[in-house]
Amino acid sequence: MEVSPVSPVPLSFAVLGPPRVWRDGEELSPGPPQQRALLAALLLREGRPATAQELVNAVWGEEPPRRAVGALRTYASRLRRLLEPGQDAPYRVLVSVGDGYALRLAAGSLDATAFERDVAAADQARSQGRTAEARELLRSALARWHGEPLAGVPGPYARAHRIRLLERRLAAVEARLELDLELGAHAGIISELTALVAEHPLRERLHGLLMLALHRAGRHAEALAVYAETRRTLIEDLGIEPGQDLSDLHQRLLTDVPEPAPARPPAHAQAQLAHAPAQLPGDVPDFTGRARMVDDLRTALLAGPRRAVALVAVSGAGGVGKTALALHLAHRIRAEFPDGQLYIDLHGAGCDPADPHPVLGAFLQALGVERDAIPAGVDERAALYRTRLAGRRVLVLLDDARDARQVRPLLPGSPSCAVLITSRSKLGGLDAARLLDLDVMEPAEALALAGRIVGADRLAAEPAATGALLAACGHLPLAVRIVAARLAARPSWTVASLVARLADRRRRLAELRVADLAVEAAFRLGYNQLGTAQRRAFRLLALAEGPTISRDAAAALLGLPVLDTEELCESLVDVSMLRSPTAGRYRYHDLLKLYARQHADSDEAPEERATALHRLFHFHLATARTAHLLINPADGRARNALLPAAVPGQAFDGPDAARDWFFVEAPGLFATIAQAVHTRDLLPLAADLLLLTDTLVNSGVHAKECERAAYAVIDAAWEHRDPRSEGRAHAHLGLIYYYADRMDDTAAVCEVALRRGRETADVWLAADALGLLGRCAFMKGRREESLRRHIEALDAFRKLGDRYGEASTLSALSRSLLALGRADEALVAAERGLSLHRELGGPHRAGYGLYQLGIVLDGLGRTAEAVSCQQEAAETFRMRRNRQWEGLAIFRIAEARLRLDDLPGAARSAREALRVLQETGHAWGQGQALRVLAGTLDGSDPGQARALRQQALRLFELIHVPDADELRTLVT
């Protein structure tokens, strides 16, 4: 059975190097080694299914571990979540076939398949006499390789295919080299052949190609010496003579039988070849990393046939390595442009950018035009320049261009030429250009670069300090080069000592200087290009602490209309002073942000800086309140108990967009809170903004960030003697601890919140603290106390007229009533709570009401109705990305199905709940899911059931809940 190779999602895969996966252009991590081995085994079958045993053999060989099939299922499940996030069964990419699996691959989605396709097309083109086309097809095929195939993948299947793929690659290289010889490019391939012969000393075909290339280049004696050395190696290593093909070639060279000579160019072309400029500066000797990028750009510049000039424009911030990349790439491909290479530094980032008029004059002289014959006008010079380059293979490198207008006159007209441009600006105005926006190095690349300068052993001796040093440089190549050079010049310095010098962010840029290299100088060139409005925006936007800033938040900070702000920000992106990771969001490189803040400190009045931040903080408060009320429409606290915002906030289309905003903006919100607590007047604002992040707490994510933010508010409130802010932060901390199963900590901080609420007449705070204390007491098994606390909270919310708080408290109260045997009252409370939630709007709270009602119905013996309630609750939470509550609702479904003796259904739900709750780290929920799962196995596998209960017991004991006592009796 063969699975149809149709992938419904935009996925692509690579095995010609380390296994890699992309979804929608974003690279994903394929996971640990055995998971990569499973992925590779499925990919290399190209849609054909494999049984579970075949896959076990592929991953582990003849000695698989115990439970290998179970591990295989786990890896398959993880791969499914990786390839199709959010997709439930049936899966469409990694599909089940029998007891095994198959991958549905879209055409062209696997690099190995595309490689074989290009090789086959090259074979056909060669057989039909289309030699140049065949060579380009082979180049395209080989450009797909990025190192050893299946690198880092364990298992016998990977080893076997690694050998096969390497052989296929070498055969393609040999075929391409033969075509190079046929096309007369013998001189350009001698060095490549020499390296290949050294790497494969027993491969006679390569030796023969090297002999031919040397012979045709006039190096007859060296060609014969290659044969002699090859014969000696074969006799000594294998005890055999060279094969017939190599011996025949040797005999022809001995008798000097001439090889077919390449066609001579016409007379006018010979005259042109006499003027082959070679203006490239030297390659960067320690160029490091960017390997895939270099290969991709090489392909873009050399791929043919084409109708227009091959044009690549590399943009990026100062110090990011544009020139180094361009020079390295140019030297890699210079042999492909035998008619010459032109180079000019256009000084586009400086105050005096080069004028195209004299540049064209210099290029024309380099191309053999006498000075007196060079026309006077720019247009005439450009026309003669294009004429001189017509039909010639010339590479033009235009370094540090200012804009598209500067480079247009310098572009050849002939498709035989190629142009490589670097610029701080994005040159989108150039037709048919391949644009590359160069970013900082990957950490491993930065480490390799520093190691080549200062010595890898020296860095390896201080791995933690080295990582901190490169992080302080923001992995900017110029900064990495500078710190490495400083260490190399001072052997007595430790890496840690230089990290300490960079620790002061105010002094960091001053430390990033050595000889004539300075990060600050590189940034200054870009800053000096900006207009007045751009400079102001560049300075003020850096005041925000968050990693990114949205268009709307930037508008608030700058005090400008949104559209004007977007235009300003995009203009800064165009000149690489800002980056835009997604549409409508902006960020700085870390060092560039320090540079912008230095200018803000020196060029902006303190009052203007304070006013800008004040606008930003109030924008976040106003927007968070708007978003919170869309999610929880009737929340009286958010409507009546928070500070008024001084600026308007962002509007949303509905609750889903509001919820998305919280998750996208979360890092910025926490940064705003941390920044605001340092100002006495803004501390109450920080406390209120903290309260509005409960959507993030309820979802089970960002718990650590919420906790840090709460403690930042508490510490500042102590320092400034602000009991209102302190109490609100303690209440929020209680919510965090409650969802983290830290019931003792929850009770402690909520008692503080309750006292502060009563001291400051913060009635909503007191009511919230009472409700949370009631829930905490219930979890600790103190039912009477739970009932009392919930009734107090209910009275408080009713006095305030807060029906949202009343609804939530009624739902929680129903559980206490049920536990105390007051079933009828419990049902009334649960139904009234759900009715209120639905009346008030806010699907998430309705889900909470459904969850509590489902528990009460189950307790009353109405289990089928309970399942229906919990299913609706789980779907509600799932739709709103509330993973923690979703997992709890699924656990309740499993519990009810177990009571209905639906063992398969209970087991499925318990496993699903366990998976979800493990994602969020909810220990109590995990323990309950394990307990239910154990119950499904009592009759079929009592040993496994006992083991699961022991796992659950350890979780319950860890969080000190009464559930441990009941479970302990079952496992002792």
JOFENTA-V731514 format. One record per helix or strand of 2 or more residues. SS is the DSSP state (~ for helix, > for strand). FROM is the first residue (numbers start at 1). TO is the last residue. If there is no record, write none. Layout:
ss from to
SS FROM TO
SS FROM TO
//
This chain:
ss from to
> 11 14
> 20 23
> 26 28
~ 33 43
~ 52 60
~ 68 83
> 94 97
> 100 103
~ 111 127
~ 131 142
~ 156 182
~ 186 199
~ 204 216
~ 220 238
~ 244 254
~ 267 273
~ 291 302
> 310 315
~ 322 336
> 341 345
~ 356 366
~ 371 373
~ 378 389
> 395 401
~ 404 408
> 418 423
> 434 437
~ 443 454
~ 456 460
~ 463 472
~ 477 489
~ 495 502
~ 508 511
> 513 514
> 517 518
~ 519 528
~ 532 541
> 549 550
~ 551 558
~ 562 574
> 585 587
~ 590 603
~ 606 631
~ 636 640
~ 655 676
~ 680 691
~ 694 698
~ 703 720
~ 723 739
~ 743 759
~ 763 779
~ 783 800
~ 803 819
~ 823 840
~ 843 859
~ 863 879
~ 883 899
~ 903 920
~ 923 937
~ 942 959
~ 963 971
//
